[in-house]
């Protein structure tokens, strides 16, 4: 059953990643990968909320498999982040490449932390 939940969450996350990435990127006339940044930060926030909920006592394995492993695992994308950073470097857009790394790391940690703090505030003891 756990594997099925992961597959289901992964299918939803992959479709969401595609739709969000395309929608966000269409709105920006820039070489910067705004769509990938958006899905990675959103996935970090969702995973932070899930971690905070687990720390506050929420332990259903089904939710962790469906949302944490499946949805967040396919919504976020390290490989595309890496590819787009290398592509920016190859296109001599060094400032965009550096900004992509710095913004993604700090925004991802910030979103994860915000999700964690929010969940603990909502469900903590």
N, CA, C and O atoms as CSV, one atom per row, in Angstrom:
chain,resi,resn,atom,element,x,y,z
A,1,UNK,N,N,0.815,-1.202,0.000
A,1,UNK,CA,C,0.000,0.000,0.000
A,1,UNK,C,C,0.857,1.265,0.000
A,1,UNK,O,O,0.509,2.245,-0.658
A,2,UNK,N,N,1.967,1.253,0.727
A,2,UNK,CA,C,2.848,2.418,0.788
A,2,UNK,C,C,3.383,2.766,-0.597
A,2,UNK,O,O,3.417,3.937,-0.975
A,3,UNK,N,N,3.794,1.767,-1.342
A,3,UNK,CA,C,4.320,2.024,-2.689
A,3,UNK,C,C,3.265,2.674,-3.577
A,3,UNK,O,O,3.584,3.564,-4.366
A,4,UNK,N,N,2.031,2.244,-3.460
A,4,UNK,CA,C,0.949,2.823,-4.254
A,4,UNK,C,C,0.725,4.287,-3.889
A,4,UNK,O,O,0.491,5.115,-4.770
A,5,UNK,N,N,0.795,4.614,-2.605
A,5,UNK,CA,C,0.647,6.002,-2.162
A,5,UNK,C,C,1.781,6.871,-2.695
A,5,UNK,O,O,1.555,8.012,-3.100
A,6,UNK,N,N,2.990,6.337,-2.696
A,6,UNK,CA,C,4.128,7.086,-3.228
A,6,UNK,C,C,3.942,7.345,-4.724
A,6,UNK,O,O,4.195,8.450,-5.204
A,7,UNK,N,N,3.502,6.324,-5.453
A,7,UNK,CA,C,3.266,6.473,-6.892
A,7,UNK,C,C,2.177,7.509,-7.149
A,7,UNK,O,O,2.324,8.355,-8.031
A,8,UNK,N,N,1.088,7.452,-6.387
A,8,UNK,CA,C,-0.005,8.405,-6.550
A,8,UNK,C,C,0.456,9.834,-6.258
A,8,UNK,O,O,0.190,10.751,-7.035
A,9,UNK,N,N,1.151,10.016,-5.130
A,9,UNK,CA,C,1.675,11.338,-4.793
A,9,UNK,C,C,2.675,11.818,-5.826
A,9,UNK,O,O,2.695,12.998,-6.178
A,10,UNK,N,N,3.508,10.906,-6.315
A,10,UNK,CA,C,4.487,11.263,-7.336
A,10,UNK,C,C,3.841,11.698,-8.631
A,10,UNK,O,O,4.312,12.635,-9.275
A,11,UNK,N,N,2.768,11.032,-9.023
A,11,UNK,CA,C,2.060,11.403,-10.252
A,11,UNK,C,C,1.457,12.801,-10.129
A,11,UNK,O,O,1.548,13.605,-11.056
A,12,UNK,N,N,0.847,13.084,-8.991
A,12,UNK,CA,C,0.261,14.411,-8.772
A,12,UNK,C,C,1.362,15.474,-8.728
A,12,UNK,O,O,1.222,16.538,-9.330
A,13,UNK,N,N,2.449,15.187,-8.018
A,13,UNK,CA,C,3.554,16.144,-7.916
A,13,UNK,C,C,4.199,16.442,-9.256
A,13,UNK,O,O,4.552,17.589,-9.530
A,14,UNK,N,N,4.358,15.432,-10.091
A,14,UNK,CA,C,4.977,15.627,-11.407
A,14,UNK,C,C,4.109,16.513,-12.295
A,14,UNK,O,O,4.616,17.395,-12.989
A,15,UNK,N,N,2.809,16.276,-12.270
A,15,UNK,CA,C,1.901,17.102,-13.069
A,15,UNK,C,C,1.896,18.539,-12.536
A,15,UNK,O,O,1.940,19.493,-13.312
A,16,UNK,N,N,1.841,18.687,-11.208
A,16,UNK,CA,C,1.894,20.030,-10.616
A,16,UNK,C,C,3.183,20.752,-10.986
A,16,UNK,O,O,3.162,21.939,-11.309
A,17,UNK,N,N,4.305,20.038,-10.939
A,17,UNK,CA,C,5.585,20.665,-11.289
A,17,UNK,C,C,5.545,21.179,-12.716
A,17,UNK,O,O,5.946,22.314,-12.977
A,18,UNK,N,N,5.073,20.368,-13.633
A,18,UNK,CA,C,5.000,20.771,-15.034
A,18,UNK,C,C,4.111,22.005,-15.198
A,18,UNK,O,O,4.507,22.977,-15.843
A,19,UNK,N,N,2.909,21.966,-14.613
A,19,UNK,CA,C,1.969,23.069,-14.767
A,19,UNK,C,C,2.469,24.360,-14.123
A,19,UNK,O,O,2.378,25.434,-14.717
A,20,UNK,N,N,2.993,24.249,-12.914
A,20,UNK,CA,C,3.492,25.438,-12.212
A,20,UNK,C,C,4.711,26.009,-12.936
A,20,UNK,O,O,4.796,27.218,-13.149
A,21,UNK,N,N,5.648,25.148,-13.312
A,21,UNK,CA,C,6.848,25.608,-14.003
A,21,UNK,C,C,6.483,26.348,-15.283
A,21,UNK,O,O,6.972,27.451,-15.525
A,22,UNK,N,N,5.635,25.751,-16.093
A,22,UNK,CA,C,5.247,26.384,-17.358
A,22,UNK,C,C,4.480,27.677,-17.128
A,22,UNK,O,O,4.715,28.675,-17.808
A,23,UNK,N,N,3.562,27.657,-16.166
A,23,UNK,CA,C,2.774,28.855,-15.880
A,23,UNK,C,C,3.614,30.012,-15.379
A,23,UNK,O,O,3.439,31.148,-15.821
A,24,UNK,N,N,4.519,29.735,-14.468
A,24,UNK,CA,C,5.374,30.789,-13.907
A,24,UNK,C,C,6.358,31.288,-14.969
A,24,UNK,O,O,6.531,32.495,-15.132
A,25,UNK,N,N,6.995,30.379,-15.681
A,25,UNK,CA,C,7.996,30.774,-16.663
A,25,UNK,C,C,7.367,31.582,-17.797
A,25,UNK,O,O,8.004,32.483,-18.342
A,26,UNK,N,N,6.129,31.267,-18.151
A,26,UNK,CA,C,5.438,31.999,-19.208
A,26,UNK,C,C,5.231,33.462,-18.827
A,26,UNK,O,O,5.174,34.332,-19.696
A,27,UNK,N,N,5.120,33.729,-17.530
A,27,UNK,CA,C,4.863,35.096,-17.057
A,27,UNK,C,C,6.135,35.929,-16.911
A,27,UNK,O,O,6.055,37.130,-16.657
A,28,UNK,N,N,7.285,35.322,-17.065
A,28,UNK,CA,C,8.552,36.037,-16.904
A,28,UNK,C,C,9.352,35.974,-18.199
A,28,UNK,O,O,9.631,34.894,-18.719
A,29,UNK,N,N,9.707,37.120,-18.698
A,29,UNK,CA,C,10.530,37.185,-19.906
A,29,UNK,C,C,11.988,37.293,-19.472
A,29,UNK,O,O,12.614,38.349,-19.569
A,30,UNK,N,N,12.506,36.166,-18.993
A,30,UNK,CA,C,13.844,36.158,-18.420
A,30,UNK,C,C,14.466,34.783,-18.590
A,30,UNK,O,O,13.761,33.777,-18.672
A,31,UNK,N,N,15.789,34.747,-18.641
A,31,UNK,CA,C,16.501,33.474,-18.704
A,31,UNK,C,C,16.540,32.790,-17.331
A,31,UNK,O,O,16.845,31.602,-17.231
A,32,UNK,N,N,16.233,33.540,-16.294
A,32,UNK,CA,C,16.265,32.973,-14.942
A,32,UNK,C,C,15.162,31.931,-14.797
A,32,UNK,O,O,14.034,32.172,-15.228
A,33,UNK,N,N,15.459,30.777,-14.199
A,33,UNK,CA,C,14.472,29.681,-14.087
A,33,UNK,C,C,13.478,29.872,-12.940
A,33,UNK,O,O,13.524,29.157,-11.939
A,34,UNK,N,N,12.592,30.835,-13.097
A,34,UNK,CA,C,11.625,31.147,-12.053
A,34,UNK,C,C,10.699,29.984,-11.736
A,34,UNK,O,O,10.319,29.789,-10.581
A,35,UNK,N,N,10.336,29.218,-12.740
A,35,UNK,CA,C,9.422,28.089,-12.521
A,35,UNK,C,C,10.025,27.024,-11.626
A,35,UNK,O,O,9.367,26.537,-10.706
A,36,UNK,N,N,11.266,26.662,-11.889
A,36,UNK,CA,C,11.945,25.657,-11.066
A,36,UNK,C,C,12.146,26.174,-9.645
A,36,UNK,O,O,11.974,25.432,-8.678
A,37,UNK,N,N,12.506,27.434,-9.525
A,37,UNK,CA,C,12.651,28.031,-8.194
A,37,UNK,C,C,11.326,27.939,-7.439
A,37,UNK,O,O,11.308,27.586,-6.260
A,38,UNK,N,N,10.243,28.247,-8.098
A,38,UNK,CA,C,8.922,28.230,-7.460
A,38,UNK,C,C,8.547,26.844,-6.949
A,38,UNK,O,O,8.105,26.704,-5.809
A,39,UNK,N,N,8.721,25.817,-7.783
A,39,UNK,CA,C,8.331,24.472,-7.334
A,39,UNK,C,C,9.248,23.970,-6.228
A,39,UNK,O,O,8.793,23.278,-5.317
A,40,UNK,N,N,10.531,24.306,-6.294
A,40,UNK,CA,C,11.449,23.859,-5.244
A,40,UNK,C,C,11.152,24.537,-3.909
A,40,UNK,O,O,11.213,23.893,-2.862
A,41,UNK,N,N,10.834,25.818,-3.935
A,41,UNK,CA,C,10.512,26.529,-2.694
A,41,UNK,C,C,9.160,26.052,-2.154
A,41,UNK,O,O,9.011,25.851,-0.948
A,42,UNK,N,N,8.192,25.873,-3.025
A,42,UNK,CA,C,6.880,25.374,-2.579
A,42,UNK,C,C,7.000,23.976,-1.972
A,42,UNK,O,O,6.402,23.695,-0.933
A,43,UNK,N,N,7.763,23.112,-2.613
A,43,UNK,CA,C,7.962,21.761,-2.086
A,43,UNK,C,C,8.665,21.775,-0.744
A,43,UNK,O,O,8.353,20.972,0.135
A,44,UNK,N,N,9.609,22.681,-0.585
A,44,UNK,CA,C,10.300,22.812,0.703
A,44,UNK,C,C,9.336,23.258,1.798
A,44,UNK,O,O,9.410,22.777,2.929
A,45,UNK,N,N,8.443,24.166,1.466
A,45,UNK,CA,C,7.455,24.631,2.445
A,45,UNK,C,C,6.511,23.497,2.848
A,45,UNK,O,O,6.229,23.311,4.031
A,46,UNK,N,N,6.027,22.747,1.868
A,46,UNK,CA,C,5.123,21.628,2.162
A,46,UNK,C,C,5.835,20.585,3.023
A,46,UNK,O,O,5.261,20.073,3.984
A,47,UNK,N,N,7.074,20.277,2.679
A,47,UNK,CA,C,7.829,19.299,3.457
A,47,UNK,C,C,8.109,19.816,4.866
A,47,UNK,O,O,8.127,19.035,5.818
A,48,UNK,N,N,8.325,21.112,5.007
A,48,UNK,CA,C,8.499,21.708,6.332
A,48,UNK,C,C,7.249,21.568,7.181
A,48,UNK,O,O,7.329,21.246,8.366
A,49,UNK,N,N,6.081,21.813,6.570
A,49,UNK,CA,C,4.820,21.640,7.293
A,49,UNK,C,C,4.646,20.181,7.715
A,49,UNK,O,O,4.244,19.899,8.843
A,50,UNK,N,N,4.947,19.275,6.818
A,50,UNK,CA,C,4.818,17.853,7.128
A,50,UNK,C,C,5.771,17.441,8.252
A,50,UNK,O,O,5.397,16.665,9.131
A,51,UNK,N,N,6.980,17.951,8.222
A,51,UNK,CA,C,7.951,17.647,9.286
A,51,UNK,C,C,7.495,18.230,10.621
A,51,UNK,O,O,7.614,17.578,11.658
A,52,UNK,N,N,6.977,19.444,10.596
A,52,UNK,CA,C,6.470,20.055,11.826
A,52,UNK,C,C,5.290,19.303,12.394
A,52,UNK,O,O,5.163,19.158,13.610
A,53,UNK,N,N,4.422,18.823,11.515
A,53,UNK,CA,C,3.279,18.026,11.945
A,53,UNK,C,C,3.754,16.713,12.567
A,53,UNK,O,O,3.218,16.276,13.586
A,54,UNK,N,N,4.752,16.089,11.959
A,54,UNK,CA,C,5.298,14.845,12.512
A,54,UNK,C,C,5.947,15.090,13.874
A,54,UNK,O,O,5.795,14.280,14.789
A,55,UNK,N,N,6.665,16.198,14.011
A,55,UNK,CA,C,7.287,16.531,15.295
A,55,UNK,C,C,6.245,16.789,16.383
A,55,UNK,O,O,6.489,16.544,17.565
A,56,UNK,N,N,5.088,17.286,15.967
A,56,UNK,CA,C,4.024,17.579,16.929
A,56,UNK,C,C,3.186,16.339,17.256
A,56,UNK,O,O,2.213,16.427,18.004
A,57,UNK,N,N,3.558,15.199,16.702
A,57,UNK,CA,C,2.860,13.968,17.038
A,57,UNK,C,C,2.110,13.314,15.897
A,57,UNK,O,O,1.618,12.196,16.053
A,58,UNK,N,N,2.005,13.975,14.753
A,58,UNK,CA,C,1.326,13.375,13.607
A,58,UNK,C,C,2.228,12.340,12.952
A,58,UNK,O,O,3.290,12.691,12.438
A,59,UNK,N,N,1.833,11.088,12.959
A,59,UNK,CA,C,2.719,10.028,12.491
A,59,UNK,C,C,2.147,9.090,11.426
A,59,UNK,O,O,2.781,8.074,11.139
A,60,UNK,N,N,1.016,9.361,10.840
A,60,UNK,CA,C,0.515,8.380,9.869
A,60,UNK,C,C,1.492,8.185,8.703
A,60,UNK,O,O,1.804,9.117,7.962
A,61,UNK,N,N,1.950,6.965,8.572
A,61,UNK,CA,C,2.889,6.646,7.497
A,61,UNK,C,C,2.297,6.929,6.128
A,61,UNK,O,O,3.022,7.276,5.196
A,62,UNK,N,N,0.983,6.784,6.003
A,62,UNK,CA,C,0.333,6.994,4.713
A,62,UNK,C,C,0.497,8.435,4.244
A,62,UNK,O,O,0.773,8.672,3.068
A,63,UNK,N,N,0.333,9.395,5.140
A,63,UNK,CA,C,0.465,10.809,4.772
A,63,UNK,C,C,1.911,11.119,4.420
A,63,UNK,O,O,2.175,11.835,3.454
A,64,UNK,N,N,2.839,10.592,5.188
A,64,UNK,CA,C,4.253,10.829,4.906
A,64,UNK,C,C,4.657,10.241,3.561
A,64,UNK,O,O,5.432,10.851,2.825
A,65,UNK,N,N,4.135,9.056,3.234
A,65,UNK,CA,C,4.447,8.436,1.946
A,65,UNK,C,C,3.817,9.212,0.797
A,65,UNK,O,O,4.480,9.503,-0.198
A,66,UNK,N,N,2.535,9.549,0.936
A,66,UNK,CA,C,1.807,10.241,-0.122
A,66,UNK,C,C,2.347,11.645,-0.364
A,66,UNK,O,O,2.639,12.015,-1.501
A,67,UNK,N,N,2.477,12.417,0.696
A,67,UNK,CA,C,2.844,13.829,0.565
A,67,UNK,C,C,4.357,14.037,0.602
A,67,UNK,O,O,4.916,14.708,-0.265
A,68,UNK,N,N,5.010,13.466,1.600
A,68,UNK,CA,C,6.444,13.709,1.766
A,68,UNK,C,C,7.291,13.079,0.684
A,68,UNK,O,O,8.082,13.758,0.029
A,69,UNK,N,N,7.127,11.789,0.495
A,69,UNK,CA,C,7.957,11.079,-0.479
A,69,UNK,C,C,7.416,11.266,-1.894
A,69,UNK,O,O,8.163,11.631,-2.802
A,70,UNK,N,N,6.122,11.016,-2.084
A,70,UNK,CA,C,5.548,11.057,-3.425
A,70,UNK,C,C,5.408,12.455,-3.982
A,70,UNK,O,O,6.070,12.807,-4.958
A,71,UNK,N,N,4.545,13.261,-3.366
A,71,UNK,CA,C,4.253,14.601,-3.877
A,71,UNK,C,C,5.483,15.503,-3.868
A,71,UNK,O,O,5.861,16.055,-4.902
A,72,UNK,N,N,6.106,15.652,-2.697
A,72,UNK,CA,C,7.262,16.552,-2.605
A,72,UNK,C,C,8.460,16.023,-3.393
A,72,UNK,O,O,9.245,16.796,-3.943
A,73,UNK,N,N,8.589,14.707,-3.438
A,73,UNK,CA,C,9.701,14.118,-4.175
A,73,UNK,C,C,9.643,14.390,-5.665
A,73,UNK,O,O,10.682,14.531,-6.310
A,74,UNK,N,N,8.437,14.467,-6.222
A,74,UNK,CA,C,8.343,14.731,-7.657
A,74,UNK,C,C,8.029,16.190,-7.961
A,74,UNK,O,O,8.287,16.653,-9.072
A,75,UNK,N,N,7.478,16.920,-6.999
A,75,UNK,CA,C,7.239,18.352,-7.197
A,75,UNK,C,C,8.567,19.102,-7.264
A,75,UNK,O,O,8.760,19.965,-8.120
A,76,UNK,N,N,9.466,18.771,-6.367
A,76,UNK,CA,C,10.770,19.427,-6.357
A,76,UNK,C,C,11.703,18.726,-7.334
A,76,UNK,O,O,11.491,17.567,-7.689
A,77,UNK,N,N,12.738,19.444,-7.763
A,77,UNK,CA,C,13.625,18.859,-8.751
A,77,UNK,C,C,15.042,19.399,-8.617
A,77,UNK,O,O,15.322,20.548,-8.957
A,78,UNK,N,N,15.911,18.562,-8.126
A,78,UNK,CA,C,17.325,18.940,-8.032
A,78,UNK,C,C,18.002,18.839,-9.395
A,78,UNK,O,O,18.862,19.657,-9.723
A,79,UNK,N,N,17.621,17.845,-10.188
A,79,UNK,CA,C,18.276,17.654,-11.484
A,79,UNK,C,C,18.006,18.818,-12.420
A,79,UNK,O,O,18.919,19.272,-13.111
A,80,UNK,N,N,16.780,19.311,-12.461
A,80,UNK,CA,C,16.476,20.453,-13.323
A,80,UNK,C,C,17.167,21.707,-12.808
A,80,UNK,O,O,17.672,22.508,-13.595
A,81,UNK,N,N,17.192,21.879,-11.497
A,81,UNK,CA,C,17.921,23.001,-10.893
A,81,UNK,C,C,19.389,22.962,-11.322
A,81,UNK,O,O,19.946,23.986,-11.719
A,82,UNK,N,N,20.009,21.803,-11.246
A,82,UNK,CA,C,21.407,21.663,-11.657
A,82,UNK,C,C,21.597,21.919,-13.136
A,82,UNK,O,O,22.519,22.630,-13.536
A,83,UNK,N,N,20.727,21.341,-13.952
A,83,UNK,CA,C,20.817,21.532,-15.403
A,83,UNK,C,C,20.669,23.004,-15.770
A,83,UNK,O,O,21.447,23.529,-16.566
A,84,UNK,N,N,19.676,23.667,-15.192
A,84,UNK,CA,C,19.447,25.073,-15.538
A,84,UNK,C,C,20.594,25.961,-15.075
A,84,UNK,O,O,20.914,26.950,-15.735
A,85,UNK,N,N,21.212,25.623,-13.959
A,85,UNK,CA,C,22.365,26.390,-13.497
A,85,UNK,C,C,23.533,26.226,-14.464
A,85,UNK,O,O,24.188,27.207,-14.817
A,86,UNK,N,N,23.796,25.002,-14.892
A,86,UNK,CA,C,24.870,24.752,-15.859
A,86,UNK,C,C,24.553,25.426,-17.194
A,86,UNK,O,O,25.441,25.986,-17.837
A,87,UNK,N,N,23.288,25.372,-17.607
A,87,UNK,CA,C,22.890,26.031,-18.863
A,87,UNK,C,C,23.130,27.537,-18.777
A,87,UNK,O,O,23.605,28.142,-19.738
A,88,UNK,N,N,22.810,28.141,-17.647
A,88,UNK,CA,C,23.062,29.571,-17.472
A,88,UNK,C,C,24.557,29.876,-17.569
A,88,UNK,O,O,24.952,30.871,-18.178
A,89,UNK,N,N,25.374,29.031,-16.976
A,89,UNK,CA,C,26.829,29.219,-17.075
A,89,UNK,C,C,27.298,29.074,-18.514
A,89,UNK,O,O,28.121,29.864,-18.976
A,90,UNK,N,N,26.791,28.085,-19.224
A,90,UNK,CA,C,27.178,27.867,-20.622
A,90,UNK,C,C,26.744,29.029,-21.511
A,90,UNK,O,O,27.415,29.357,-22.490
A,91,UNK,N,N,25.623,29.646,-21.164
A,91,UNK,CA,C,25.127,30.794,-21.923
A,91,UNK,C,C,25.757,32.100,-21.463
A,91,UNK,O,O,25.342,33.179,-21.885
A,92,UNK,N,N,26.749,32.000,-20.605
A,92,UNK,CA,C,27.482,33.149,-20.065
A,92,UNK,C,C,26.595,34.102,-19.244
A,92,UNK,O,O,26.847,35.305,-19.176
A,93,UNK,N,N,25.580,33.546,-18.640
A,93,UNK,CA,C,24.713,34.310,-17.741
A,93,UNK,C,C,25.140,33.984,-16.312
A,93,UNK,O,O,24.362,33.444,-15.525
A,94,UNK,N,N,26.379,34.317,-15.992
A,94,UNK,CA,C,26.971,33.922,-14.713
A,94,UNK,C,C,26.233,34.483,-13.501
A,94,UNK,O,O,26.055,33.794,-12.497
A,95,UNK,N,N,25.807,35.740,-13.606
A,95,UNK,CA,C,25.088,36.332,-12.472
A,95,UNK,C,C,23.765,35.604,-12.218
A,95,UNK,O,O,23.388,35.387,-11.067
A,96,UNK,N,N,23.068,35.231,-13.280
A,96,UNK,CA,C,21.846,34.456,-13.116
A,96,UNK,C,C,22.154,33.091,-12.500
A,96,UNK,O,O,21.407,32.616,-11.644
A,97,UNK,N,N,23.233,32.468,-12.922
A,97,UNK,CA,C,23.605,31.153,-12.386
A,97,UNK,C,C,23.908,31.240,-10.894
A,97,UNK,O,O,23.441,30.413,-10.111
A,98,UNK,N,N,24.683,32.232,-10.511
A,98,UNK,CA,C,25.011,32.416,-9.098
A,98,UNK,C,C,23.750,32.753,-8.302
A,98,UNK,O,O,23.529,32.215,-7.217
A,99,UNK,N,N,22.929,33.646,-8.848
A,99,UNK,CA,C,21.681,34.012,-8.179
A,99,UNK,C,C,20.775,32.796,-8.030
A,99,UNK,O,O,20.115,32.637,-7.003
A,100,UNK,N,N,20.739,31.941,-9.043
A,100,UNK,CA,C,19.905,30.748,-8.984
A,100,UNK,C,C,20.316,29.857,-7.817
A,100,UNK,O,O,19.463,29.368,-7.077
A,101,UNK,N,N,21.605,29.646,-7.654
A,101,UNK,CA,C,22.084,28.799,-6.558
A,101,UNK,C,C,21.797,29.451,-5.203
A,101,UNK,O,O,21.246,28.809,-4.309
A,102,UNK,N,N,22.163,30.697,-5.053
A,102,UNK,CA,C,22.013,31.378,-3.765
A,102,UNK,C,C,20.535,31.512,-3.382
A,102,UNK,O,O,20.153,31.200,-2.255
A,103,UNK,N,N,19.719,31.972,-4.311
A,103,UNK,CA,C,18.297,32.169,-4.010
A,103,UNK,C,C,17.613,30.835,-3.723
A,103,UNK,O,O,16.823,30.732,-2.785
A,104,UNK,N,N,17.913,29.819,-4.522
A,104,UNK,CA,C,17.279,28.515,-4.310
A,104,UNK,C,C,17.630,27.946,-2.940
A,104,UNK,O,O,16.752,27.456,-2.230
A,105,UNK,N,N,18.896,28.006,-2.566
A,105,UNK,CA,C,19.310,27.451,-1.270
A,105,UNK,C,C,18.668,28.222,-0.118
A,105,UNK,O,O,18.066,27.621,0.771
A,106,UNK,N,N,18.793,29.537,-0.130
A,106,UNK,CA,C,18.261,30.316,0.988
A,106,UNK,C,C,16.736,30.317,1.024
A,106,UNK,O,O,16.146,30.209,2.099
A,107,UNK,N,N,16.095,30.436,-0.129
A,107,UNK,CA,C,14.630,30.422,-0.158
A,107,UNK,C,C,14.095,29.038,0.225
A,107,UNK,O,O,13.073,28.936,0.903
A,108,UNK,N,N,14.774,27.983,-0.202
A,108,UNK,CA,C,14.351,26.629,0.159
A,108,UNK,C,C,14.447,26.391,1.658
A,108,UNK,O,O,13.513,25.876,2.273
A,109,UNK,N,N,15.584,26.768,2.245
A,109,UNK,CA,C,15.723,26.625,3.695
A,109,UNK,C,C,14.724,27.508,4.427
A,109,UNK,O,O,14.141,27.094,5.429
A,110,UNK,N,N,14.529,28.717,3.932
A,110,UNK,CA,C,13.568,29.630,4.556
A,110,UNK,C,C,12.147,29.097,4.499
A,110,UNK,O,O,11.412,29.157,5.485
A,111,UNK,N,N,11.763,28.575,3.336
A,111,UNK,CA,C,10.413,28.034,3.181
A,111,UNK,C,C,10.215,26.792,4.049
A,111,UNK,O,O,9.166,26.628,4.672
A,112,UNK,N,N,11.211,25.928,4.090
A,112,UNK,CA,C,11.134,24.738,4.933
A,112,UNK,C,C,11.012,25.100,6.401
A,112,UNK,O,O,10.219,24.512,7.136
A,113,UNK,N,N,11.802,26.069,6.818
A,113,UNK,CA,C,11.756,26.527,8.210
A,113,UNK,C,C,10.421,27.185,8.523
A,113,UNK,O,O,9.843,26.947,9.584
A,114,UNK,N,N,9.928,28.011,7.609
A,114,UNK,CA,C,8.625,28.655,7.819
A,114,UNK,C,C,7.515,27.616,7.924
A,114,UNK,O,O,6.626,27.737,8.767
A,115,UNK,N,N,7.565,26.604,7.077
A,115,UNK,CA,C,6.575,25.528,7.150
A,115,UNK,C,C,6.646,24.779,8.467
A,115,UNK,O,O,5.620,24.478,9.077
A,116,UNK,N,N,7.860,24.481,8.900
A,116,UNK,CA,C,8.077,23.774,10.162
A,116,UNK,C,C,7.553,24.588,11.339
A,116,UNK,O,O,6.821,24.066,12.180
A,117,UNK,N,N,7.923,25.856,11.400
A,117,UNK,CA,C,7.489,26.726,12.493
A,117,UNK,C,C,5.970,26.892,12.493
A,117,UNK,O,O,5.339,26.891,13.551
A,118,UNK,N,N,5.391,27.032,11.311
A,118,UNK,CA,C,3.934,27.170,11.207
A,118,UNK,C,C,3.227,25.922,11.717
A,118,UNK,O,O,2.257,26.011,12.469
A,119,UNK,N,N,3.718,24.758,11.303
A,119,UNK,CA,C,3.099,23.505,11.728
A,119,UNK,C,C,3.219,23.293,13.233
A,119,UNK,O,O,2.267,22.855,13.878
A,120,UNK,N,N,4.376,23.599,13.787
A,120,UNK,CA,C,4.555,23.447,15.239
A,120,UNK,C,C,3.655,24.422,15.986
A,120,UNK,O,O,3.114,24.086,17.039
A,121,UNK,N,N,3.489,25.641,15.443
A,121,UNK,CA,C,2.583,26.602,16.074
A,121,UNK,C,C,1.133,26.127,16.030
A,121,UNK,O,O,0.369,26.348,16.969
A,122,UNK,N,N,0.766,25.473,14.930
A,122,UNK,CA,C,-0.610,24.992,14.780
A,122,UNK,C,C,-0.880,23.728,15.590
A,122,UNK,O,O,-1.924,23.610,16.232
A,123,UNK,N,N,0.063,22.779,15.561
A,123,UNK,CA,C,-0.189,21.464,16.150
A,123,UNK,C,C,0.719,21.115,17.331
A,123,UNK,O,O,0.594,20.046,17.927
A,124,UNK,N,N,1.640,22.038,17.661
A,124,UNK,CA,C,2.601,21.741,18.726
A,124,UNK,C,C,1.951,21.671,20.088
A,124,UNK,O,O,0.779,21.996,20.280
A,125,UNK,N,N,2.758,21.236,21.009
A,125,UNK,CA,C,2.278,21.065,22.371
A,125,UNK,C,C,2.550,22.298,23.191
A,125,UNK,O,O,2.213,22.339,24.374
